[in-house]
Amino acid sequence: GLWAGTALAALADAHAPIAASLAMHGAGTLGTNDVLRAVLLAISVNTASRSVVAAMAGGARYALAVASVLVASLLAAWLVLLGAPGIATLGP
């Protein structure tokens, strides 16, 4: 449920599934690792969705410009959350 719902909602907007995950974390029903995974899933799916919309709306050149910035931002988020000790833990 959590992963499918997060991915489905993130097709249109990343904020809503992230806020829902954080609310569940605040209520004590979702662990920190699952929140971080949900955030990464939401921004990953939303990045793909926005890149497709850019391609459909503006063509290949516009899509490349938009997608390159979005993917760079997404890569930075993944690197921080996966590789920065002390910031977050996504271990098993």
C-alpha distances in whole Angstrom, upper triangle without the diagonal:
4,6,5,6,8,10,10,12,14,16,18,18,17,18,15,12,15,16,13,12,16,16,13,16,19,18,17,14,13,15,17,16,12,14,16,14,11,15,16,13,14,18,18,16,18,21,21,20,23,25,25,26,29,30,30,32,34,35,35,37,35,31,33,34,31,28,31,30,26,26,29,27,23,25,27,24,23,26,26,23,24,27,29,29,29,27,23,22,20,21,20
4,6,5,6,9,10,11,12,14,16,16,14,15,13,9,11,13,10,9,12,13,11,12,16,15,15,12,10,12,14,13,9,10,12,10,8,11,13,10,11,15,15,14,16,19,19,19,22,24,24,25,27,29,29,31,33,34,33,35,33,30,31,32,28,26,28,28,24,24,26,24,21,23,24,20,19,23,23,19,20,24,25,26,26,23,20,19,17,18,17
4,5,5,6,8,10,10,13,15,15,13,15,14,10,12,14,12,10,14,15,14,15,18,18,18,15,12,14,15,13,9,11,12,9,7,10,11,8,9,13,12,11,14,16,16,16,19,21,21,22,25,26,27,28,31,31,30,32,30,27,28,29,26,23,25,25,21,21,23,21,18,20,22,18,17,21,21,18,19,22,24,25,25,23,19,18,15,17,17
4,5,5,6,8,10,11,14,14,13,16,14,11,13,16,13,13,16,17,16,18,21,21,20,17,15,17,18,17,13,14,15,12,10,13,13,10,10,14,13,11,13,16,16,15,18,20,20,21,24,25,25,27,29,29,29,31,30,26,28,29,26,23,26,26,22,22,24,23,20,22,24,21,20,23,24,21,22,25,27,28,29,26,23,22,19,21,20
4,5,5,6,8,10,12,12,12,13,11,8,11,13,10,10,14,15,13,16,18,18,19,16,14,17,18,17,13,13,15,13,10,12,14,10,10,13,14,12,13,16,16,15,18,20,20,21,24,25,25,26,29,30,30,32,30,26,28,29,26,24,26,26,22,22,25,23,20,22,24,21,20,24,24,21,23,26,28,29,29,26,23,23,20,22,22
4,6,5,6,9,11,10,8,10,9,5,8,10,9,8,12,13,13,14,17,18,18,16,13,15,16,15,11,11,12,10,7,9,10,7,6,10,11,9,10,13,14,13,16,18,19,19,22,23,24,25,27,28,28,30,27,24,26,26,23,21,23,23,19,19,21,19,16,19,20,17,17,21,21,18,20,23,24,26,26,23,20,20,18,20,20
4,6,5,7,9,10,9,12,11,8,11,13,12,12,15,17,16,18,21,21,22,19,17,18,18,17,14,13,14,11,8,10,10,7,6,9,9,6,8,11,11,11,13,15,15,16,19,20,21,22,25,25,25,27,25,21,23,24,21,19,21,21,17,17,20,18,15,18,20,17,16,20,21,19,20,23,25,27,27,24,21,21,19,21,21
4,5,6,8,9,10,12,11,9,12,14,13,14,17,18,18,20,22,23,23,21,19,21,21,20,17,16,17,15,12,13,14,10,9,12,12,8,9,13,12,11,14,16,15,16,19,20,20,21,24,25,25,27,25,22,24,25,22,20,23,23,19,19,22,21,18,21,23,20,20,24,24,22,23,27,28,30,31,27,25,25,22,25,24
4,5,6,6,7,9,7,6,10,11,10,12,15,15,16,18,20,21,22,20,18,20,20,20,16,15,16,15,11,12,13,11,8,11,12,9,9,13,13,11,13,16,16,16,19,21,20,21,24,25,26,27,25,22,24,25,21,20,23,22,18,19,22,20,18,21,22,19,20,24,24,22,23,27,28,30,30,26,24,24,22,25,25
4,5,5,5,8,8,7,9,11,12,12,15,16,17,18,20,22,23,21,18,20,19,19,16,14,15,13,10,10,10,8,5,7,8,6,5,9,10,8,10,13,13,14,16,18,18,19,21,23,23,24,22,19,21,21,18,16,19,18,14,15,18,16,14,17,19,16,17,20,21,19,21,24,25,27,27,24,22,23,21,24,24
4,6,8,11,11,10,13,15,15,16,18,20,20,22,24,25,26,24,22,23,23,22,19,18,18,16,13,13,13,11,8,9,10,6,5,9,8,6,8,11,10,11,14,15,15,16,19,20,20,22,20,17,19,20,16,15,18,18,14,15,19,17,15,18,20,18,19,22,23,22,23,26,28,30,30,27,25,26,23,26,27
4,7,9,9,10,12,14,15,16,18,19,21,22,24,25,27,25,23,25,24,24,21,19,19,18,15,14,15,13,10,11,12,9,7,10,11,7,8,12,12,10,13,16,15,15,18,20,21,23,20,17,20,20,16,16,19,18,15,17,20,18,17,20,22,19,21,24,24,23,25,28,29,32,32,28,26,28,26,29,29
4,6,6,8,9,11,12,14,15,17,18,20,21,23,24,23,21,22,22,21,19,17,17,16,13,12,13,12,8,9,11,9,7,10,11,9,9,13,14,13,15,18,18,18,20,22,23,24,21,18,21,20,16,16,19,17,14,16,19,16,15,19,19,17,19,22,22,21,23,26,27,29,29,25,24,25,23,27,28
4,6,6,6,9,10,11,12,14,16,17,18,20,22,20,18,19,18,18,16,13,13,13,10,8,10,9,5,6,9,8,6,9,11,10,10,14,15,15,16,19,20,20,22,23,24,24,21,19,21,20,17,16,18,16,13,15,17,14,12,16,16,14,15,19,18,17,20,22,23,25,25,21,20,21,20,23,25
4,6,5,6,9,10,10,12,14,15,16,18,20,19,17,19,18,18,16,13,14,14,11,9,12,12,8,9,12,12,10,12,15,14,14,17,19,18,19,22,23,22,24,26,27,27,24,22,24,23,19,19,21,18,15,17,19,16,15,18,18,15,17,20,19,18,21,24,23,26,25,21,20,22,21,24,26
4,5,5,6,9,10,10,12,14,15,16,18,17,16,18,18,18,16,13,15,15,11,10,13,13,9,11,14,13,11,15,17,15,15,19,20,19,21,24,24,24,26,28,29,30,27,24,26,26,22,21,24,22,18,20,22,19,17,21,21,18,19,23,22,20,23,26,26,28,27,23,21,23,22,25,26
4,5,5,6,9,10,11,12,14,15,17,15,13,15,15,15,12,10,12,12,8,8,11,10,7,10,12,11,11,14,16,15,16,19,20,20,22,24,25,25,27,29,29,30,27,25,26,26,22,21,24,22,18,19,21,18,16,19,20,17,17,21,20,18,20,24,24,25,25,21,19,20,19,22,22
4,5,5,6,9,10,11,12,14,15,14,12,14,13,13,11,8,9,10,7,6,9,9,7,9,12,12,11,14,16,16,17,19,21,21,23,25,26,26,28,30,30,30,27,25,26,26,22,21,23,21,17,18,20,16,15,18,17,14,15,18,17,15,18,21,21,22,21,18,16,17,16,20,21
4,5,5,6,9,10,10,12,14,14,12,14,14,15,13,10,12,13,10,9,13,13,11,12,16,15,14,17,20,19,19,22,24,23,25,28,28,28,30,32,32,33,30,28,29,28,25,24,26,23,20,22,23,19,18,21,20,17,19,22,20,18,21,24,23,24,23,20,18,20,19,22,23
4,5,5,6,9,10,11,12,11,10,13,13,15,12,9,12,13,10,10,14,13,11,14,16,16,15,19,21,20,21,24,25,24,27,29,29,30,32,34,34,35,32,29,31,30,27,26,28,26,22,24,25,22,20,23,23,19,20,23,22,19,22,25,25,26,24,21,19,20,19,22,23
4,5,5,6,9,10,11,9,7,10,10,11,8,6,9,10,7,8,11,11,10,13,15,15,15,18,20,20,21,24,25,25,27,30,30,31,33,34,34,35,32,30,31,30,27,26,27,25,22,22,24,21,18,21,21,17,17,21,19,16,19,22,22,22,21,18,16,16,15,18,19
4,5,5,6,9,10,10,8,10,9,11,10,7,9,11,9,9,13,14,12,14,17,18,17,20,22,22,23,25,27,27,29,31,32,32,34,36,36,36,33,31,32,31,28,27,28,26,23,23,24,21,19,21,21,17,18,20,18,16,19,21,21,21,19,16,15,16,16,19,20
4,5,5,6,9,9,9,11,12,14,12,10,13,15,12,12,16,16,15,17,20,20,20,22,25,24,25,28,29,29,31,34,34,34,36,38,38,39,36,33,35,34,30,30,31,29,26,27,28,24,22,25,24,21,22,24,22,20,22,25,24,25,23,20,18,19,19,22,22
4,5,5,6,5,5,9,10,12,10,8,12,13,11,13,16,16,15,18,20,20,21,23,25,25,26,29,30,30,32,35,35,36,38,39,39,40,37,35,36,35,32,31,32,30,27,27,29,25,23,25,25,21,22,24,23,20,22,25,24,24,23,20,18,18,18,20,20
4,5,5,6,5,6,7,10,9,7,10,12,11,12,15,16,16,18,20,21,21,24,26,26,27,29,31,31,33,35,36,37,38,40,39,40,38,35,36,35,32,31,32,30,27,27,27,24,22,24,23,20,20,22,20,17,19,22,21,21,19,17,15,15,15,17,18
4,5,8,8,9,10,13,12,10,13,16,14,15,18,19,18,20,23,24,23,26,28,28,29,32,33,33,35,37,38,38,40,42,42,42,39,37,38,37,34,33,34,31,28,29,29,26,25,26,25,22,23,25,22,19,22,24,23,23,20,18,17,17,18,21,21
4,6,8,10,12,15,14,12,16,17,16,17,20,21,20,22,25,25,25,28,30,30,31,34,35,35,37,39,40,40,42,44,44,44,42,39,40,40,36,35,36,34,31,32,32,29,27,29,28,25,25,28,25,22,25,27,26,26,23,21,19,20,20,22,22
4,6,7,10,13,12,11,14,16,15,17,20,20,20,23,25,25,26,28,30,30,32,34,36,36,38,40,41,41,43,45,44,45,42,40,41,40,37,35,37,35,31,32,32,29,27,29,28,24,24,26,24,21,23,25,25,24,21,20,18,17,18,19,19
4,7,10,12,10,10,14,15,14,16,19,18,19,21,23,23,24,27,28,28,30,33,34,34,36,38,39,40,42,43,43,44,41,38,39,39,36,34,36,34,31,31,32,29,26,28,28,24,24,26,25,21,23,26,25,25,23,21,18,18,17,19,18
4,7,8,6,7,10,11,10,12,15,15,16,18,20,20,22,24,25,26,27,30,31,32,34,36,36,37,39,40,40,41,38,36,36,36,33,31,32,31,27,27,28,25,23,24,24,20,20,22,21,17,19,22,22,21,20,18,15,14,14,15,15
4,6,5,6,9,10,11,12,14,15,16,19,20,21,22,24,26,27,28,30,32,33,34,36,38,38,40,41,40,41,39,36,36,36,33,31,32,30,27,27,27,25,22,23,23,19,18,20,19,15,16,19,19,18,17,15,12,11,11,12,12
4,5,5,6,9,10,11,12,14,15,17,18,20,21,23,25,26,27,29,31,32,33,35,36,37,38,39,38,39,37,34,34,34,31,29,29,28,25,24,24,22,19,20,19,16,15,17,15,12,13,16,15,15,13,12,9,8,9,11,12
4,5,5,6,9,10,11,12,14,16,16,18,20,21,23,24,26,27,29,30,31,33,35,36,37,38,36,37,35,32,32,32,29,27,28,26,23,22,23,21,18,18,18,15,13,15,14,10,11,14,14,14,13,12,8,7,5,8,9
4,5,5,6,9,10,10,12,14,15,16,18,20,21,22,24,26,27,28,30,32,33,34,36,36,35,36,34,31,31,32,29,26,27,26,23,22,23,21,18,19,19,15,14,17,16,12,13,17,17,17,17,15,11,10,8,10,10
4,5,5,6,9,10,10,12,14,15,16,18,20,21,22,24,26,27,28,30,32,32,34,35,34,35,32,30,30,30,27,25,26,24,21,21,22,19,16,18,18,14,14,16,15,11,13,17,17,17,16,14,11,11,10,13,14
4,5,5,6,9,10,11,12,14,15,16,18,20,21,22,25,26,27,29,30,31,32,33,32,33,30,28,28,27,25,23,23,22,19,18,18,16,13,14,14,10,10,12,11,8,10,13,13,14,14,11,8,8,7,11,13
4,5,5,6,9,10,10,12,14,15,17,18,20,21,23,24,26,27,29,30,31,32,30,31,30,26,27,27,24,22,22,21,18,17,18,16,13,14,15,11,10,13,13,9,10,14,15,16,16,14,11,10,8,11,12
4,5,5,6,9,10,10,12,14,15,16,18,20,21,22,24,26,27,28,30,30,30,31,29,26,26,26,23,21,22,21,18,17,19,17,14,15,16,13,12,15,15,12,13,17,18,19,19,16,13,13,11,14,15
4,5,5,6,8,10,11,12,14,15,16,18,20,21,22,24,26,26,28,29,28,29,26,24,24,24,21,19,20,18,15,15,16,13,11,13,13,10,10,13,13,10,13,16,16,18,18,14,12,13,12,15,17
4,5,5,6,9,10,10,12,14,15,16,18,20,21,23,24,25,26,27,26,27,25,22,22,22,19,17,17,16,13,12,14,11,8,10,11,8,7,11,11,9,10,14,15,17,18,14,12,13,11,14,16
4,6,5,6,8,10,11,12,14,15,17,18,20,21,23,24,26,26,25,26,24,21,22,22,19,17,18,18,14,13,15,14,10,12,14,11,10,14,14,12,13,17,18,20,21,18,15,15,13,16,17
4,5,5,6,8,10,10,12,14,16,16,18,20,21,22,24,25,24,25,23,20,21,21,18,16,18,17,13,13,16,13,10,13,15,12,12,16,16,14,16,19,20,22,22,19,17,18,16,19,20
4,6,5,6,9,10,10,12,14,15,16,18,20,20,22,22,22,22,20,17,18,18,15,13,14,13,9,10,12,10,7,10,11,9,10,13,14,13,15,17,19,21,22,18,17,18,16,19,21
4,5,5,6,9,10,11,13,14,15,17,19,20,21,21,20,21,19,16,17,17,14,12,13,13,9,9,11,10,7,9,12,10,9,13,14,13,14,17,19,22,23,20,18,18,16,19,20
4,5,5,6,9,10,11,12,14,16,17,18,20,20,20,21,19,16,17,18,15,12,15,15,11,11,14,13,10,13,15,13,13,17,18,17,18,21,22,25,26,23,21,21,19,21,22
4,5,5,6,8,10,10,12,14,15,16,18,19,19,20,17,14,16,16,13,11,14,13,9,11,14,12,10,13,15,13,14,18,18,18,19,22,23,26,27,23,22,23,21,24,25
4,5,5,6,9,10,10,12,14,15,16,17,16,17,15,12,13,13,10,8,10,10,6,7,10,9,7,11,13,12,13,16,17,17,18,21,22,25,26,23,22,23,21,24,25
4,6,5,6,9,10,11,13,14,15,15,14,16,14,11,12,14,11,8,11,12,9,9,12,12,10,13,15,15,15,18,20,19,20,22,24,28,29,26,24,25,22,25,26
4,5,5,6,9,10,11,12,14,15,15,17,14,11,14,15,11,10,13,14,11,12,15,15,13,16,18,17,18,21,22,22,23,25,27,30,31,28,26,27,25,27,28
4,5,5,6,9,10,10,12,13,13,14,12,9,11,12,8,8,11,11,8,10,14,13,12,15,17,17,18,21,22,22,23,26,27,30,31,28,26,28,26,29,30
4,5,5,6,9,10,10,11,10,11,9,6,8,9,7,5,9,10,8,9,12,13,12,15,17,17,18,20,22,22,23,25,27,31,32,28,27,29,26,29,31
4,5,5,6,9,10,10,10,12,11,7,10,12,10,9,12,14,12,12,16,16,15,18,20,20,21,23,25,25,26,28,30,34,35,31,30,31,29,31,32
4,5,5,6,8,9,11,13,10,8,12,13,10,10,14,14,13,14,18,17,17,20,22,22,23,25,27,27,28,30,32,35,36,33,31,33,30,33,35
4,5,5,6,7,8,9,7,5,8,9,7,8,11,12,11,13,16,16,16,19,21,21,22,25,26,27,28,30,31,35,36,32,32,33,31,34,36
4,6,5,5,6,8,7,4,8,10,9,9,12,14,13,14,17,18,18,20,23,23,24,26,28,29,29,31,33,37,38,35,34,35,33,35,37
4,6,6,8,11,9,8,12,13,12,12,16,17,16,17,21,21,21,23,26,26,26,29,31,31,32,34,36,39,40,37,36,37,35,37,39
4,6,9,11,8,8,12,13,11,13,16,17,16,18,21,21,21,24,26,26,27,30,31,32,33,35,37,40,41,37,37,38,36,39,40
4,7,7,5,7,10,10,10,12,14,15,16,18,20,21,21,23,25,26,27,29,31,32,33,35,36,40,41,37,37,38,37,40,41
4,6,6,6,9,10,11,12,14,16,16,17,20,21,22,23,26,27,27,29,31,32,33,35,36,40,41,38,38,39,37,39,41
4,6,5,6,9,10,10,12,14,15,15,18,20,20,21,24,25,26,27,30,31,31,32,34,38,40,37,36,37,35,38,39
4,5,5,6,9,10,11,13,14,15,17,19,20,21,23,25,26,27,29,31,31,32,34,38,39,36,36,37,36,38,40
4,5,5,6,8,10,11,12,14,16,17,18,20,22,23,24,26,28,29,30,31,33,36,38,34,34,36,34,37,39
4,5,5,6,8,10,10,11,14,15,16,17,20,21,22,23,25,26,27,29,30,34,35,32,32,33,31,34,36
4,6,5,6,9,10,10,12,14,15,16,18,20,20,22,24,25,26,27,29,32,34,31,31,32,30,33,35
4,6,5,7,9,10,11,13,15,16,17,19,20,22,23,25,26,27,28,32,33,30,30,32,31,34,36
4,6,6,6,9,10,11,12,14,16,17,19,20,22,23,24,26,27,30,32,28,28,30,28,32,34
4,5,5,6,8,10,10,12,14,15,16,18,20,21,22,23,25,28,30,27,26,28,26,29,31
4,6,5,6,9,10,10,12,14,15,16,18,20,21,22,23,27,29,26,25,27,26,28,31
4,6,5,6,9,10,11,13,14,15,17,19,20,21,22,25,27,24,24,26,25,28,30
4,5,5,6,9,10,11,12,14,16,17,18,20,21,24,25,22,22,24,22,25,28
4,5,5,6,8,10,10,12,14,15,16,17,19,23,24,21,21,22,20,23,26
4,5,5,6,9,10,10,12,14,15,16,17,21,23,20,20,21,20,23,26
4,5,5,6,9,10,11,13,14,15,16,20,21,17,18,20,19,22,25
4,5,5,6,9,10,11,12,14,15,19,20,17,16,18,16,19,22
4,5,5,6,9,10,10,11,13,17,19,16,16,17,16,18,21
4,5,5,6,9,10,10,11,15,16,13,14,16,15,18,21
4,5,5,6,8,10,10,14,15,12,11,13,13,16,19
4,6,5,6,8,10,13,15,12,11,12,11,13,16
4,6,5,5,7,11,13,11,11,12,11,14,17
4,6,5,5,9,10,8,8,10,11,14,17
4,6,6,9,10,7,6,7,7,11,14
4,6,8,10,9,7,7,6,9,12
4,6,9,9,8,9,9,11,14
4,6,6,7,8,10,12,16
4,6,7,7,10,11,15
4,6,7,11,12,16
4,7,10,13,16
4,7,9,13
4,6,9
4,7
4
